[in-house]
Amino acid sequence: MLCAVVLGACGKGGGDAAAKADAIRVGFSQVGAESEWRTANTRSVKEALVAPEFNLKFSDAQQKQENQIKALRSFIAQDVDVIAFSPVVESGWETVLREAKAANIPVVLTDRAVDVSDDSLYTTLIGSDFVEEGRRAARWLLEDSASRKSSGAAGPVRIVDLQGTVGSAPAIDRMAGFKEVIGQDPRFAIVRSQSGDFTRAKGKEVMEAFLKAEGRDGIDVLFAHNDDMAIGAIQAIEEAGLKPGEDIRIVSIDGVRGAFEAMKAGKLNATVECNPLLGPQLAQIIRDVHAGKPVARRVEVEEGVFTRDQAAAELPNRKY
């Protein structure tokens, strides 16, 4: 009986080891945990890349590129099957991606793009169209301003811009898309623009500076590159004795639960959805890449635009 128990235990352990050896080894480097969106994105990835199919090695870069480069080199040294990461900024990846290519490890970009001279250094990019998100925010503003003009509100529209992390793909692309559309109407002008680093605290700090520089009556619209900065800015606007959503119209990007709560309270006018729940799609792409199957160079997700008129009905449906 003792021999049978021992042999049975050995057999079980061997099976677990074999299953682990067969798992797809994935190294994933996340930007950080700077926002509700990023937290939801991390949770989605971790829930999708689970054992026994995957052996996930996860690293949080804490919004520092040097941490991500170290993580990627660690993944290369560990000889993972696939590397996936959401880059902090667009540039500065050429060397480490060439190291991954030399090691025959395919790289999948999630959420954000990189600026490299050789596109073969990564296999595919899964994420949102940030330029289109900026366009959608601007289109909402043009439409909302047109309705106000028909109601008797006309004149110049002075906009302050809360940018994301300097050099990041979302900050660059969202601004480009926004400017492309508002540039069609000479009444619209961006009077202040500064990075809030995608965080609530920094968004509040920068908005306080905007209000001090432009005065209580010098800002008509706030365009925030993510909801967390917008929520921080709302606090600054209220502390200045103004009504967010009324005295200053606010449009932001992400579509997190906090934004819907702010819209329901009448403090945020609109949010452009940027879906963070990429885990299932990422898992399928990694399966295909590992199996040597062809994958699209660009995989996008479907997203929409929500206003405060829709907030109460939509809030219970938000998963992040």
N, C-alpha and C positions, 0 to 999 in steps of 0.2 A: 504493500500500500504506500509506503514512504517513497519508494522508487517511482511509483505512478504519479504521486503528487509532484515530485521534483521534475520528472520529465514533462508533466503537463505544464508546470510553471515555465520551464525552459522553452517549451513550444510556443507559449503565449508571448513571451518576451521576444522570441525570434520573429514572430509575426508582426509585432509592433515595430521592431527595428526595420523589417523589410518594407512595411507600409511607409515608414518615415523616409526610407531611402528612395522610394518610388515617388514621393511627393515632389511637386514642382517648387524649387527653392526660389523665393522671390525676395529681393531687397527693395524696400520702399522707403524713400526719404520724403518726409512731409515738411512743408514750409515752417509750420509752427502751430500755435493754438491761439491766434490773435483775434479770432472772431467766432460768432455762432456758426457761421458758414463753414469755417475750417474745422471746427469740432465735429460738425455733422459729416463732413467729407471724410475725416479720419475714421469715424465710427463706421461709415458705410464700407470703406476699404477693408477695415479689420474684420467686419462681419462677413465679407465676401471671400476673403483669402484665408480660409480656415482649414485645419487638418480634418481628415487625412489627405485631402487632395493637394493642399498647399503647405509649405513650410515658410512662414512669413518672418522676415527679419525687418523690424520697423525702427526708424530713426526720426526723431524730432529735431529739426535744424534750428529751432528757436529764432527764426527769421534772419539767420546769418548764413551767407553763401559759403564761408569757409567751413562751417559745420556740415553742410551738404556735400561739399567736395570730399571731406574726410570720410563721410558715410559711404559715398559712392566708391571710394578706393577700398574701404573695408569690405564692401560687397564683392568687389572684384577679387580681393585677396581670398575671400571665402568661397570663390568660384560658384556664385549663385547661377541659376538658370536664366533668370530675367531680372533686369533692374527697372524699376518704375520710380519716377519722382516728379514732384511739382516744384519747378525751379523758383527760387526766391526772386531772382532778376533774370533778364533775358541774356545778357552777355557774360563771358568769362568761363564758358563750359568746354571750349574746344579741346583742351589738353586732356581732361579727365574722360571725356567721351571717346577720344581716340584710344585711350587706355582700355576702355570697355570694349571697343571694337576689336582691338588687338587680341583681347582675351576671348573673342567670339561670344560675348554676352550681349544679346539684344537689349535695347533701351526703349522703354515706353514712357512718353511724356504725359502727365495728367494735369488737366486744368490750365497750365500755362506753357507758352512756347519758349524756345531758345533761339538766339541769333548766332548761327554757326556758318562757316564757309562751305561746309559739306553736309548736305541734308541726309546723307546715308549714315551719319553718326547716330541717328535715332530711327526707330522703325515706324512709329506712329505717334500721333497726338490725339488724346481723347479729352474733350472739354467743350466749353462754350465759345461762341463767337463774340469776343469782347468788343470788337468794333461795332457790331450790330447792336449790342447792349447799349452802347453810347448813343447810337442813332435812335434807338427806341425811347431812351430817356428824353432826348431832344425833341422827338416827334410829339411825345406827350406834352412837353412844355409849349410847343408851338400851338397845338390844338387847344390846350387849356387857356393860353393867352388870347387866342382868337375868340373863344367864347366869352372871355372877360371883356375884350374890346367891343364885342357886340352888345355887351351890357353897360357900356359906357366907360370902361377902364381902358385907357390908351396910354401912349407915351413910351419912353425907353424902358427896357427891361434889363436891370443890372444884376448880374449873376456872380456869385462867388463859388469857387470850385475847390472842393475838398478832395485832393488827389490821393491815390493809394501809394504804396511803397515806391519810392523813386527808382526808376529803371525796371520795374516789373511789367510784365506783359499786360495785365489788366489796367494798370494806370496809363500806360502809353496808348493802348488801343481804345479804351473807353473814352479818353479825352479826344482822340482822333475822330471817332464816330460822332461824338457830341458836337464838336466844332464843325464837322462837315455839314450837319443839318442846320444848326442855328446860324451858320454863315449865310444861309439863304435869305435871312431877314436882317437888314441893317439895324433894326431896333434893338437887337439883342447884343449885349456886350459883357464879356467876362472881365470884371473889375479887379478881382483878387483870385489868386490860385496858389495853393500851398499843400504839401503832403501832410496827411494825418496818419500815415503809416497803417491804414486799415484798422486802427484800434479806436475803441470808444473814448478812452481817456485823451488820446491825442486829437481826436475829432473835436472834443469839447474845448481843448486848449487853443486850437487853431481858430475855431469859430469865435471864441472870445476876442482873439486878435483881430479878426475880420470886423467884428462889431465896433471895436475900439477905433480901428482905422477909418471905417466908412460911416460910422455914426448910426443911430437908430433908424434913420430914414434912407440910408444909402444902399440898402440891399433889398432886392425884390425876390430873388430866387437863390436857393442853395442847391447845387448839384453835388452829391456825395458819391464817390466811387464805390462805397459799400454801405450797407445798412447800419453797421456798428458805428461808423463815424457819424452818420446822420443822427443816430440816437444820442450820441455824445453832444452833437451840435444843438439838438433840441433842448437839452438841459441848459446850455449856454444862452440860448435865445430866451428861454423862460426866465433865467436869472437876470437878464437884461431888461425885463419888464415887457417883453414882446410876446405875441402869440404865434408859436410855430404852426405852419399850415395855413395861417391867415395873413399876418403881417409879413411873413417870409414864407413863400411856397417852397416845398422841399420835395425833390425827387432823388431817389437813390437806387442802388443796385444790389441784388442778392435774393430778396424775397424770403428772409428768415422770419420766424414766428414773432420776434420782437418788433419787426417792421409792421406786421399786420396788427399787432397790439397798438402801436403808435398811430396807425391809420384809423383804427376803430375809435381811438380817443380824439381823432381830428387833428393830430399834431404832425402827421406826415401825409403828403398828398398822393404820392405814387411810388411804387417800387417795381423795378424791372427784374424779373426772375433770372437767377443764375443757379441752376440745379447742382447741388453738391453730391447727390447720391449716385456717384459714379461707380461704386464698388462692383455691382453685378456686371456692368459692361466691361470694366477693367479686367475682371476675372476671366471673361470669355476671350478677350483679346490676348491675355497671357496664355490661355490654353492654346489658342491658335498659333501664336508666335512660337511657343515651345514645341508644337507639333510640326512646325515648318510650313504652316498654311499661309497663304497670302492674306494680308490685312490692308484695309484702306489707310492711306497716309493721314487722313483727317476724319475723326469720328466726332460728330456733334450731337448735342442733346436738345430736345424740344423744350422751349421755354415761352413764357408769356409776360404780359404787363398787367399789374393790378393797381387799382386806385382805391381811395378810402371808401368809395361807395360800395365796393365789393368786399371790404375787409371782414365785416362781421360774419358774412356767409362763408367766406373762404377760410377763416382762422381755424375752425375745427379740423380742416383737412390737411393743415400743414404738418409735415413730418420732421421739420427741422426749424 
